């Protein structure tokens, strides 16, 4: 390179630096606000903030997503979670035709690594939006992310992913953004797509931090084919300056005036919050160009063969889909609701069983719930996919599914918090952020809104009230919790009534934002401790149940899987005791175990709480086998019926297993199910007014619960009381001497 060329480049760099310094005046003191509780904003307030984020030069911010997934819809509906309601078939055809023109016009652009043409020639008038490339979902790995400089390792380019969360202490390994090592306009964040990609937009956030306020307020975008020659996106003859964030949590999306094809893309911050630093979390919108020889694409490609409705569903669409499934399989499905949400939306569930609507003696009941946090929508869609899949496979004669349906009563409740979901759904999969819609309409975290029965049980154990004054199971709900003035969501009350009505044996609630299965207890036993292993008496059973889901998930136990945020759960086989992760009083899992017979676990099914609908087929493949295997575990352990000598089932009989300090009770017909790992157990059945009976029950390794029935007789005292009540007689109280004389005569007479 000649000395003249070097001088010219130096001059250009100095000019760019001066322009960047001028841009720093964009920030203002009014921006120094923290938004850690975005869901408390009203929808109007949120939209007002979003309106301020429109990019310079009137760059359109369209909501249509052009999914790469083939159409296979049951029923037909909208194209994406953020799609426009008035989209028509004619619009779709026009876009398809326009896309062909785009590809034709691009044949002369970016053909070789050094052939990027400047100016408007590389653009056209068609505005379109591709799905996210996968920074948030980890499809883009750490080695594809680069940056000009880095403040420290925990703030490296690999942490610059949309919605990534910082650790509580923000240590050197896990922080909440990419942060540049210097604050000047020469910094950049780069993504290597590893193949030619049609880039259509960028989404940005500030740094996730409890202590710092850092975000970028404007930036440029550059593209390259070789990472050496870079072209800046322009608006006519001027560089495009995109408006960035006004705070650190609400994502801001900028759509390019027209798609641009390249392999590399860079974001060049031009201004940032005046009291902060250059820190960003990013997602890139891009469609990979056809390349059957691309190794990286083939390696990561997951294709499903299931013909299901892979899209996000509004409340009405969810209800319609459930109706379609019911009409397809009327003999094995039933739709019902367990109550209403705060805004009056019904909480719909679907039952899948060979005799829907009735409990069959000896048949265990299973439940999946999802959406207690309204913005964690992947679980909701997985349950909608599961009900479709089970219906279709049952009709096609799949023996595994038929056995599940005929031997189990299955309940699927896909949306516990429909109010929160509608908030997140309205904004869309990339713009809902980390928390919008998480809480119920009255600001309650439904999953942790149950009564704290742990403290009641542990206090009783400390006072040695168990088992004489209090049982170690079916811990009663305190009176204060049931009062009208208690801070209890209507959704939580509906769940409790449902859990008390149905004799559930096993349940899983689907969460989002991580890849792990958690099991009780969720609350630490030691006061003031945020993390502590706190095991239930059934810890070995819970560990097996958690492992049964995690080990069959495609990613949870993969040692090569990058951590979602701050925890490496793969080293623990994708499972963890809830309290050893973080303490939480009043969780659904702990309540279910302590108040009912049901063993409940939480499945965190994906790093991205609200994945783009183009990701749903792969997420279904990630979780499908796990969903089925976990359901099958309801048939592990022992089962039976407790009857009296006349053969009548005894309700509320207590089933105790020696060595496990947690009992269960029989259902209304006297049948019970006790989840146990393989082994030999001494089991005791007892009921009020009956003598107890014990026997040995052996659990094998093969699937299927061991039958272990009990017949228990009435005690003499209970029989006397029953006779006296029947004839309305009072006990005859004889003097002690007369009673002794009477017994002496009876002995002499041989009676």
BALUMFI-758080 format. One record per residue (C-alpha): residue in one letter; z, y, x. Coordinates in pm, whole numbers, padded with zeros to 5 digits, always signed. Example, Ala and Ser with C-alpha at 12.3 -4.5 7.8 and 13.67 -1.06 7.14 Angstrom:
BEGIN
A+00780-00450+01230;S+00714-00106+01367;
END
This chain:
BEGIN
X+00000+00000+00000;X-00098+00342+00147;X+00147+00622+00224;X-00028+00838-00039;X+00026+00566-00304;X+00396+00542-00207;X+00438+00917-00239;X+00282+00909-00583;X+00513+00629-00698;X+00814+00815-00561;X+00714+01126-00752;X+00670+00927-01074;X+01014+00765-01028;X+01175+01107-00979;X+01007+01237-01294;X+01128+00934-01487;X+01480+00988-01358;X+01480+01352-01471;X+01353+01254-01815;X+01622+00985-01839;X+01894+01230-01747;X+01769+01462-02018;X+01788+01173-02265;X+02160+01132-02195;X+02230+01430-02417;X+02141+01219-02722;X+02497+01086-02748;X+02768+01284-02924;X+03144+01269-02962;X+03101+01175-03325;X+02965+00838-03216;X+03298+00733-03066;X+03397+00519-03363;X+03490+00152-03368;X+03344-00071-03636;X+03542-00394-03614;X+03561-00440-03992;X+03202-00386-04100;X+03242-00590-04415;X+03476-00322-04550;X+03181-00084-04565;X+03017-00060-04902;X+02653-00158-04930;X+02553+00209-04969;X+02740+00309-04655;X+02579+00026-04463;X+02230+00124-04580;X+02294+00486-04486;X+02375+00377-04133;X+02061+00162-04122;X+01845+00454-04238;X+01957+00649-03931;X+01828+00371-03706;X+01457+00410-03791;X+01260+00437-03466;X+01091+00749-03341;X+00722+00794-03428;X+00776+00644-03774;X+00753+00284-03663;X+00764+00066-03978;X+01070-00155-04030;X+00930-00430-04248;X+01135-00713-04392;X+00871-00984-04426;X+00914-01275-04186;X+00610-01491-04120;X+00769-01832-04080;X+00597-02084-03856;X+00719-02367-04077;X+00461-02532-04306;X+00503-02473-04676;X+00687-02748-04860;X+00894-02587-05127;X+01105-02725-05412;X+01093-02495-05603;X+00857-02215-05488;X+01027-01891-05396;X+01044-01600-05160;X+00931-01630-04801;X+01250-01524-04619;X+01606-01403-04652;X+01490-01044-04607;X+01152-01069-04782;X+01031-00820-05041;X+01059-00917-05407;X+00708-00799-05492;X+00523-01008-05236;X+00219-01179-05390;X-00019-01458-05298;X-00292-01202-05245;X-00074-01024-04989;X-00023-01349-04801;X-00400-01413-04791;X-00469-01062-04664;X-00210-01102-04389;X-00363-01435-04288;X-00708-01279-04267;X-00571-00987-04072;X-00398-01220-03829;X-00732-01382-03748;X-00868-01035-03666;X-00568-00968-03446;X-00632-01282-03244;X-01002-01192-03211;X-00922-00841-03090;X-00679-00975-02832;X-00922-01203-02655;X-01000-00925-02411;X-00637-00822-02362;X-00387-00993-02131;X-00629-01272-02038;X-00508-01287-01678;X-00172-01204-01521;X-00299-00864-01403;X-00534-00762-01682;X-00307-00568-01919;X-00494-00267-02053;X-00308+00056-02123;X-00327+00277-02429;X-00399+00191-02787;X-00666-00068-02713;X-00409-00347-02707;X-00283-00258-03057;X-00431-00257-03402;X-00332-00135-03745;X-00172-00460-03859;X+00209-00456-03869;X+00376-00794-03867;X+00709-00947-03777;X+00762-01276-03601;X+01084-01477-03617;X+01350-01446-03346;X+01265-01616-03019;X+01613-01765-02998;X+01848-01564-02776;X+02120-01602-03039;X+02045-01968-03117;X+02026-02053-02741;X+01662-02163-02758;X+01614-01911-02480;X+01820-02042-02192;X+02010-01843-01931;X+01736-01879-01669;X+01493-01691-01893;X+01711-01379-01898;X+01706-01127-01613;X+01829-00775-01552;X+01784-00495-01301;X+02154-00486-01211;X+02477-00635-01344;X+02827-00489-01354;X+02980-00835-01292;X+02907-01198-01373;X+03074-01194-01715;X+02844-00906-01810;X+02530-01067-01670;X+02193-01096-01840;X+02292-01437-01978;X+02550-01259-02198;X+02296-01018-02349;X+02245-01225-02664;X+02258-01088-03017;X+02601-01142-03180;X+02757-01304-02873;X+03135-01264-02883;X+03363-01168-02596;X+03674-01360-02507;X+04005-01210-02612;X+04082-01098-02258;X+03719-01030-02159;X+03752-01209-01827;X+03493-01250-01555;X+03320-01544-01724;X+03288-01448-02090;X+03221-01091-02190;X+03032-00951-02485;X+02702-00809-02357;X+02477-00743-02063;X+02601-00433-01883;X+02403-00267-01605;X+02562-00216-01265;X+02456+00149-01268;X+02409+00398-01549;X+02063+00544-01492;X+01725+00525-01672;X+01586+00273-01421;X+01781-00022-01565;X+01618-00299-01765;X+01687-00625-01949;X+01408-00884-01930;X+01315-01198-02124;X+01072-01455-01984;X+00910-01635-02278;X+00758-01891-02035;X+00431-01876-02227;X+00205-01617-02385;X+00390-01480-02684;X+00302-01234-02957;X+00591-00986-02945;X+00648-00788-03265;X+00991-00629-03237;X+01337-00596-03086;X+01688-00610-03234;X+01979-00457-03044;X+02357-00431-03064;X+02623-00271-02848;X+02889-00454-02651;X+03136-00683-02828;X+03468-00552-02702;X+03816-00473-02825;X+03869-00224-02545;X+03536-00057-02466;X+03275+00143-02658;X+02933+00080-02504;X+02590+00091-02664;X+02237+00211-02594;X+02107+00490-02818;X+01738+00482-02718;X+01508+00265-02511;X+01150+00191-02409;X+00977-00147-02423;X+00747-00283-02150;X+00542-00604-02129;X+00384-00802-01847;X+00204-01122-01768;X+00327-01161-01412;X+00659-00968-01406;X+00509-00730-01149;X+00262-00515-01342;X+00429-00359-01645;X+00280-00166-01934;X+00495+00054-02157;X+00436+00044-02532;X+00280+00372-02638;X+00224+00583-02944;X-00112+00735-02866;X-00086+00877-02515;X+00294+00898-02510;X+00551+00630-02432;X+00729+00502-02739;X+01101+00582-02744;X+01286+00353-02985;X+01610+00464-03145;X+01891+00225-03059;X+02245+00185-03188;X+02494+00436-03325;X+02788+00198-03280;X+02839-00145-03131;X+02831-00397-03415;X+02558-00322-03670;X+02225-00463-03543;X+01927-00226-03536;X+01574-00362-03564;X+01259-00187-03436;X+00918-00327-03523;X+00628-00244-03292;X+00333-00049-03436;X+00127-00359-03367;X+00193-00695-03199;X+00137-00725-02826;X+00068-01049-02639;X+00236-01112-02303;X+00472-01351-02127;X+00747-01109-02022;X+00917-00830-02213;X+01159-00568-02086;X+01391-00326-02259;X+01446-00008-02060;X+01750+00192-02184;X+01684+00567-02186;X+02010+00701-02330;X+02349+00561-02417;X+02679+00657-02573;X+02817+00945-02367;X+03163+00790-02320;X+03029+00443-02244;X+02793+00248-02022;X+02455+00077-02049;X+02545-00240-02241;X+02327-00435-02484;X+02303-00748-02693;X+01944-00831-02778;X+01714-01049-02985;X+01335-01050-02940;X+01097-01115-03228;X+00803-01320-03107;X+00553-01590-03205;X+00451-01834-02929;X+00075-01846-02882;X-00089-02192-02916;X-00051-02383-02591;X-00031-02765-02624;X+00007-02797-02247;X+00320-02585-02228;X+00599-02808-02097;X+00894-02592-02201;X+00776-02567-02560;X+00716-02942-02595;X+01054-03024-02443;X+01247-02815-02695;X+01032-02876-03002;X+01204-03050-03293;X+00994-03154-03592;X+01134-03289-03917;X+00950-03528-04143;X+01171-03456-04445;X+00987-03276-04725;X+01260-03032-04824;X+01296-02667-04921;X+01363-02504-04584;X+01449-02146-04674;X+01743-01925-04758;X+01834-01917-05125;X+01984-01635-05326;X+02249-01723-05582;X+01990-01763-05859;X+01762-01966-05634;X+02052-02191-05535;X+02136-02253-05900;X+01770-02326-05976;X+01740-02567-05683;X+02050-02759-05797;X+01895-02780-06143;X+01572-02919-05997;X+01765-03186-05805;X+01955-03277-06121;X+01630-03310-06317;X+01477-03527-06045;X+01781-03759-06034;X+01951-03726-06375;X+02114-04070-06356;X+02304-04006-06034;X+02376-03631-06038;X+02581-03388-06242;X+02621-03010-06206;X+02952-02846-06290;X+03149-02540-06183;X+03506-02520-06059;X+03566-02155-06151;X+03432-01807-06082;X+03418-01565-05793;X+03575-01219-05791;X+03252-01070-05930;X+03213-01342-06191;X+02962-01575-06023;X+03025-01940-06105;X+03121-02171-05820;X+02871-02451-05876;X+02916-02804-05745;X+02692-03106-05775;X+02824-03461-05807;X+02624-03753-05668;X+02736-04092-05797;X+02602-04393-05988;X+02831-04294-06275;X+02848-03914-06260;X+03124-03750-06455;X+03385-04023-06428;X+03622-04162-06168;X+03569-04532-06106;X+03872-04739-06010;X+03846-04839-05647;X+03570-04586-05563;X+03675-04311-05319;X+03590-03946-05377;X+03441-03731-05102;X+03368-03358-05082;X+03170-03116-04868;X+03227-02743-04912;X+03052-02452-04743;X+03037-02076-04747;X+03405-01986-04764;X+03295-01718-04519;X+02997-01574-04702;X+02803-01477-04389;X+02817-01828-04241;X+02518-01945-04437;X+02389-02243-04239;X+02643-02477-04400;X+02534-02358-04744;X+02170-02440-04672;X+02262-02774-04513;X+02436-02883-04835;X+02137-02774-05043;X+01915-02977-04810;X+02156-03271-04825;X+02149-03291-05205;X+01767-03281-05201;X+01752-03545-04929;X+01993-03784-05102;X+01809-03755-05432;X+01467-03819-05277;X+01591-04104-05058;X+01772-04266-05349;X+01452-04258-05554;X+01254-04403-05263;X+01496-04697-05231;X+01668-04607-04904;X+01940-04875-04889;X+02180-04667-04685;X+02168-04379-04934;X+02183-04614-05232;X+02496-04778-05093;X+02660-04438-05041;X+02575-04325-05394;X+02683-04650-05559;X+03008-04691-05363;X+03122-04327-05336;X+03170-04033-05569;X+03030-03740-05369;X+03089-03372-05449;X+02893-03091-05281;X+03010-02729-05325;X+02756-02521-05128;X+02889-02168-05187;X+03264-02105-05207;X+03213-01730-05155;X+02887-01633-05331;X+02989-01266-05339;X+03006-01244-04960;X+02685-01441-04923;X+02491-01200-05143;X+02596-00912-04914;X+02469-01091-04603;X+02158-01220-04782;X+02062-00870-04893;X+02051-00744-04535;X+01888-01052-04385;X+01940-01310-04117;X+01908-01083-03813;X+02073-00768-03946;X+02389-00897-04114;X+02580-00890-03786;X+02884-01101-03710;X+03107-01020-04006;X+02925-00859-04300;X+03004-01076-04605;X+03272-01285-04436;X+03548-01192-04681;X+03568-01218-05057;X+03500-00908-05267;X+03868-00820-05259;X+03883-00849-04880;X+04041-01196-04845;X+03952-01467-04595;X+03929-01758-04838;X+03953-02034-04578;X+04293-01905-04461;X+04423-01794-04800;X+04612-02114-04890;X+04994-02137-04897;X+05163-02202-04564;X+05306-02548-04634;X+05347-02622-04263;X+05652-02398-04235;X+05808-02554-04546;X+05762-02906-04412;X+05881-02827-04060;X+06190-02648-04189;X+06274-02949-04408;X+06232-03180-04109;X+06462-02960-03898;X+06729-02977-04171;X+06676-03356-04201;X+06590-03330-04570;X+06313-03585-04531;X+06291-03838-04689;X+06596-03800-04917;X+06567-03443-05044;X+06198-03390-04980;X+05888-03603-04925;X+05668-03586-04615;X+05360-03543-04833;X+05249-03359-05148;X+05453-03059-05037;X+05493-02836-05345;X+05333-02489-05363;X+05600-02216-05349;X+05659-02013-05664;X+05576-01677-05505;X+05225-01798-05423;X+05154-01884-05786;X+05258-01543-05919;X+04991-01306-06046;X+05085-01041-05790;X+05029-01269-05490;X+04737-01185-05260;X+04541-01491-05357;X+04166-01483-05413;X+04037-01617-05744;X+03811-01844-05539;X+04116-01991-05363;X+04292-02057-05693;X+03979-02233-05820;X+03965-02449-05508;X+04331-02550-05540;X+04288-02647-05906;X+03982-02854-05810;X+04164-03024-05523;X+04457-03113-05748;X+04232-03248-06023;X+04009-03477-05815;X+04160-03761-05606;X+03966-03667-05293;X+04011-03892-04991;X+03804-03714-04726;X+03648-03370-04701;X+03460-03147-04465;X+03413-02771-04485;X+03108-02636-04304;X+03159-02321-04098;X+02938-02130-03855;X+02929-01941-03528;X+03026-02235-03303;X+02944-02597-03223;X+03267-02793-03269;X+03467-02997-03521;X+03830-02895-03572;X+04110-03098-03729;X+04471-03028-03841;X+04708-02887-03777;X+04555-02540-03763;X+04892-02367-03723;X+05105-02389-03411;X+05453-02526-03460;X+05613-02295-03204;X+05666-01942-03333;X+05475-01666-03156;X+05242-01907-02974;X+04871-01847-03034;X+04747-02174-02883;X+04935-02502-02881;X+04845-02863-02947;X+05002-02933-03287;X+04925-03281-03407;X+04967-03441-03749;X+05118-03789-03788;X+04757-03903-03841;X+04626-03747-03521;X+04440-04062-03410;X+04261-04086-03743;X+04166-03718-03736;X+04033-03749-03383;X+03811-04037-03486;X+03685-03852-03793;X+03603-03544-03585;X+03429-03752-03320;X+03223-03935-03583;X+03058-03604-03673;X+03039-03446-03329;X+02904-03753-03149;X+02614-03792-03391;X+02523-03421-03383;X+02227-03347-03158;X+02405-03075-02958;X+02785-03086-02991;X+02849-03339-02715;X+02554-03241-02494;X+02699-03153-02155;X+02391-02939-02081;X+02439-02730-02393;X+02530-02371-02313;X+02855-02251-02472;X+02801-02040-02782;X+03049-01769-02687;X+03358-01838-02474;X+03465-02203-02520;X+03310-02516-02371;X+03385-02768-02644;X+03141-03028-02510;X+03392-03128-02242;X+03628-03227-02526;X+03359-03437-02697;X+03279-03151-02931;X+03616-03167-03109;X+03942-02978-03088;X+04279-02960-03259;X+04272-02639-03464;X+04603-02503-03336;X+04504-02557-02974;X+04199-02334-03034;X+04372-02054-03224;X+04662-02060-03467;X+04592-01996-03836;X+04848-02021-04111;X+04746-02127-04461;X+04420-02300-04371;X+04234-02517-04617;X+04262-02812-04376;X+04642-02800-04347;X+04689-02740-04719;X+04466-03033-04811;X+04658-03270-04584;X+05005-03156-04690;X+04951-03103-05063;X+04695-03372-05153;X+04581-03711-05027;X+04265-03563-04874;X+04203-03548-04500;X+04006-03227-04438;X+03818-03112-04124;X+03606-02809-04034;X+03256-02850-03893;X+03117-02549-03706;X+02752-02641-03732;X+02569-02380-03526;X+02608-02087-03284;X+02410-01863-03518;X+02596-01801-03844;X+02281-01688-04025;X+01979-01845-03853;X+01630-01734-03940;X+01476-01967-04196;X+01221-02084-03939;X+01520-02246-03763;X+01636-02443-04068;X+01421-02755-04008;X+01565-02795-03659;X+01920-02724-03776;X+01874-02990-04044;X+01769-03238-03778;X+02071-03137-03568;X+02315-03209-03853;X+02154-03465-04087;X+02287-03782-03925;X+02631-03626-03877;X+02652-03532-04245;X+02577-03892-04346;X+02799-04062-04086;X+03098-03847-04177;X+03058-03932-04547;X+03058-04300-04460;X+03401-04266-04295;X+03560-04241-04640;X+03528-04621-04644;X+03741-04669-04331;X+04100-04796-04363;X+04263-04972-04659;X+04227-04939-05033;X+04370-05111-05337;X+04548-05081-05669;X+04922-05073-05736;X+05003-05251-06065;X+05311-05364-06256;X+05368-05728-06356;X+05172-05670-06678;X+04868-05563-06472;X+04885-05193-06558;X+04801-04942-06286;X+05089-04725-06170;X+05013-04358-06107;X+05188-04160-05831;X+05310-04472-05652;X+05387-04391-05288;X+05197-04574-05013;X+05375-04572-04676;X+05241-04700-04344;X+05501-04802-04090;X+05495-04577-03785;X+05303-04295-03957;X+05530-04030-04105;X+05289-03921-04377;X+05253-04096-04713;X+04993-04076-04988;X+05004-04141-05362;X+04802-04346-05607;X+04561-04185-05853;X+04594-04192-06232;X+04472-04553-06257;X+04692-04678-05975;X+04414-04697-05716;X+04455-04554-05366;X+04269-04511-05036;X+04444-04476-04701;X+04230-04373-04404;X+04331-04574-04094;X+04180-04672-03762;X+04126-05041-03682;X+04451-05234-03634;X+04728-05421-03815;X+04969-05223-04032;X+05279-05289-04242;X+05221-05107-04569;X+05481-05045-04842;X+05424-04950-05206;X+05703-04801-05415;X+05739-04600-05733;X+06023-04452-05931;X+06186-04725-06138;X+06015-05005-05944;X+06127-05218-05655;X+05936-05166-05332;X+05694-05425-05192;X+05560-05455-04837;X+05279-05653-04679;X+05064-05658-04368;X+04715-05513-04398;X+04453-05546-04124;X+04174-05294-04068;X+03867-05425-03888;X+03598-05247-03689;X+03322-05308-03940;X+03252-05043-04201;X+03430-05099-04531;X+03793-05052-04631;X+04023-05357-04636;X+04149-05451-04981;X+04528-05434-05002;X+04666-05456-05360;X+05030-05445-05468;X+05222-05577-05771;X+05565-05423-05808;X+05831-05504-06067;X+06080-05286-06248;X+06432-05259-06113;X+06721-05384-06335;X+06855-05032-06369;X+06521-04895-06484;X+06482-05180-06735;X+06828-05109-06882;X+06745-04740-06910;X+06414-04819-07077;X+06581-05048-07336;X+06852-04795-07411;X+06599-04514-07455;X+06388-04737-07676;X+06674-04812-07917;X+06836-04471-07880;X+07167-04627-07771;X+07433-04493-07538;X+07596-04707-07268;X+07921-04888-07372;X+08203-04778-07146;X+08471-05058-07131;X+08802-05032-06947;X+08791-05195-06607;X+09038-05472-06705;X+08840-05560-07020;X+08515-05562-06821;X+08665-05797-06560;X+08799-06030-06832;X+08459-06036-07002;X+08280-06129-06681;X+08541-06403-06613;X+08480-06560-06957;X+08102-06548-06904;X+08136-06731-06573;X+08357-07004-06725;X+08110-07050-07008;X+07822-07076-06764;X+07637-06781-06907;
END
